[in-house]
Amino acid sequence: MLARNLRVGADEIDLLVAWGRRRVAVEVKTLVGGDPVEEFTAAKAARFRRAGLSLQPPPERFDLVAVCLRREGAGLRWLTGVC
């Protein structure tokens, strides 16, 4: 992990990680019940990408980690290259 809760102007990148030699920006969405991926709107994706592209050097990839909390436990999905 290179950084977490990284403020870039008015925007934020939840995690900036090293994936091998790549820099990857990661948005983490958590939801109780339902699908957190649905909360990652086109507007949120645009802000996330804008924040990443203003870093030097910019991330090579933009990923989404979706965490769903339910009574039976938590589920996690890591979606690569979402925007």
C-alpha positions as CSV (number, residue, x, y, z in Angstrom):
1,M,0.0,0.0,0.0
2,L,1.4,3.4,-1.0
3,A,-1.3,5.6,0.4
4,R,-4.8,5.5,1.8
5,N,-7.5,8.1,2.0
6,L,-5.4,10.2,-0.4
7,R,-7.0,13.7,-0.9
8,V,-6.5,15.1,-4.4
9,G,-8.2,18.5,-4.5
10,A,-11.9,18.0,-3.7
11,D,-11.6,14.3,-4.6
12,E,-10.3,11.2,-2.8
13,I,-8.6,8.0,-3.6
14,D,-9.3,5.3,-1.0
15,L,-6.2,3.3,-1.7
16,L,-3.1,3.7,-3.9
17,V,-1.3,0.4,-4.1
18,A,1.6,-1.1,-5.9
19,W,0.6,-4.2,-8.0
20,G,4.0,-5.5,-9.1
21,R,5.5,-2.5,-11.0
22,R,2.1,-0.9,-11.5
23,R,0.4,1.9,-9.5
24,V,-3.3,1.1,-9.0
25,A,-5.9,3.4,-7.6
26,V,-8.6,1.6,-5.7
27,E,-12.1,2.8,-4.7
28,V,-13.7,0.8,-1.9
29,K,-17.5,0.7,-1.7
30,T,-19.2,-1.0,1.3
31,L,-22.9,-1.7,1.6
32,V,-25.1,-3.5,4.1
33,G,-27.3,-5.7,1.9
34,G,-27.6,-4.9,-1.8
35,D,-24.8,-4.6,-4.3
36,P,-22.1,-1.9,-3.6
37,V,-21.1,-1.9,-7.3
38,E,-24.4,-0.2,-8.0
39,E,-23.3,2.7,-5.8
40,F,-20.3,3.3,-8.1
41,T,-22.0,5.7,-10.5
42,A,-20.7,7.2,-13.7
43,A,-20.2,10.5,-11.8
44,K,-18.2,8.8,-9.0
45,A,-16.1,7.0,-11.6
46,A,-15.4,10.3,-13.3
47,R,-14.3,11.9,-10.1
48,F,-12.2,8.9,-9.2
49,R,-10.4,8.9,-12.5
50,R,-9.9,12.7,-12.4
51,A,-8.3,12.4,-9.0
52,G,-6.0,9.6,-10.2
53,L,-4.9,11.3,-13.4
54,S,-3.8,14.4,-11.4
55,L,-1.2,12.3,-9.6
56,Q,2.4,12.2,-10.9
57,P,2.9,9.6,-12.1
58,P,-0.8,8.7,-12.6
59,P,-2.0,5.2,-11.7
60,E,-1.9,2.7,-14.6
61,R,-5.2,1.1,-13.5
62,F,-8.4,2.0,-11.6
63,D,-10.0,-0.8,-9.6
64,L,-13.1,-1.1,-7.4
65,V,-13.4,-3.3,-4.3
66,A,-17.0,-4.0,-3.4
67,V,-17.7,-5.2,0.1
68,C,-21.2,-6.5,0.9
69,L,-22.1,-7.0,4.5
70,R,-24.9,-9.5,5.3
71,R,-26.1,-11.5,8.3
72,E,-24.3,-14.5,7.0
73,G,-21.1,-12.7,6.6
74,A,-19.1,-10.4,4.3
75,G,-18.5,-10.8,0.6
76,L,-15.7,-9.1,-1.3
77,R,-15.2,-8.6,-5.0
78,W,-12.1,-6.9,-6.6
79,L,-13.0,-5.5,-10.0
80,T,-10.1,-4.4,-12.2
81,G,-10.0,-1.6,-14.7
82,V,-13.4,-0.1,-13.9
83,C,-12.8,3.3,-15.4
